[in-house]
């Protein structure tokens, strides 16, 4: 006799593969699924707020995860709704609350050391940047320093990367560093500042001073570009009332070279008529062949082939030369948009 499971209200038994795919996932997997349901910009915005170890765990979960069925997606969304429905916790005097909990659970000495590691004002920007550097890079920055300095830095890192740094240090100083870690006690603000200055010098020497730079007009422009569509019309006029030059610099950064990829062939063709050939070649030299197609489709086949040949014959260019050329193209695009000859972004003439 054949049973009709569709009409009985009883779900058919799952085979082992399907059951494994629909098995409940842990919190990290749920977070990974939730992020994959968002747009790239939204997911990037959330990931930017996480700690390095959290990013690593979620990234690993994303890479290891196979196909995700609707049960897993529903579970991830339900978990998010459950978390977001909780009552908001007040921020007032949060550090004192954390310190009290640490003192009760860890004791006063360990609590003080932990607070020095986590309090925002206790971790300057170069130490925060060090937490994002790969352990082999960190080893090169500090391997010739005194063991006590290395120990203090390790205490400010997350445990796993700190252990990797320790394992990569010269064998003759590993025991000295561990000994200092075990007996160092609270780290004074002066020691933190000294380590910050040391890292600033080393990071600057190895990666350039730009590695320590945060913020700026470009970052502000990116925030506006990624935000709601009406942010430009409200934020920039307000900034201009206080600092017209800064508002202008932010606006100049809001139109990026990549935004030109959205132009239709007719609009792109109008833009290219005003772009100097050398500037175009230098600008295209810095992007992929796939991205160049957005420009080539606005040209004749013969003209596109000619530009391709000139790009190949062009020697190596510094990143600054490419940026300068791309900026020239952007300025021409903005000028044409201001004159009403082309439209950038939305039909209202505002670029997004």
Secondary structure, DSSP 4 states (H G I P E B T S, - for coil): ----HHHHTPPPPPPHHHHHHTSPP-HHHHHHHHHHTS-HHHHHHHHTTS-HHHHHHHHHHHHH-----HHHHHHHHHHHHHHHTSPPPP-TTHHHHHHHHHHHHH-HHHHHHHHHHH-GGGS-HHHHHHTTS-HHHHHHHHTTS-HHHHHHHHHHS-HHHHHHHHHHS-HHHHHHHHHHHHH--SPPHHHHHHHHHHHHHHHHHHH-GGGG----HHHHHHHHHHS-TTHHHHHHHHHHHH-HHHHHHHHHHHS-GGGGGGS-HHHHHHHHHTS-HHHHHHHHHTS-HHHHHHHHTTS-HHHHHHHHHHHHHS----HHHHHHHHHHHHHHHHHHHHTTSS--SSTTS---
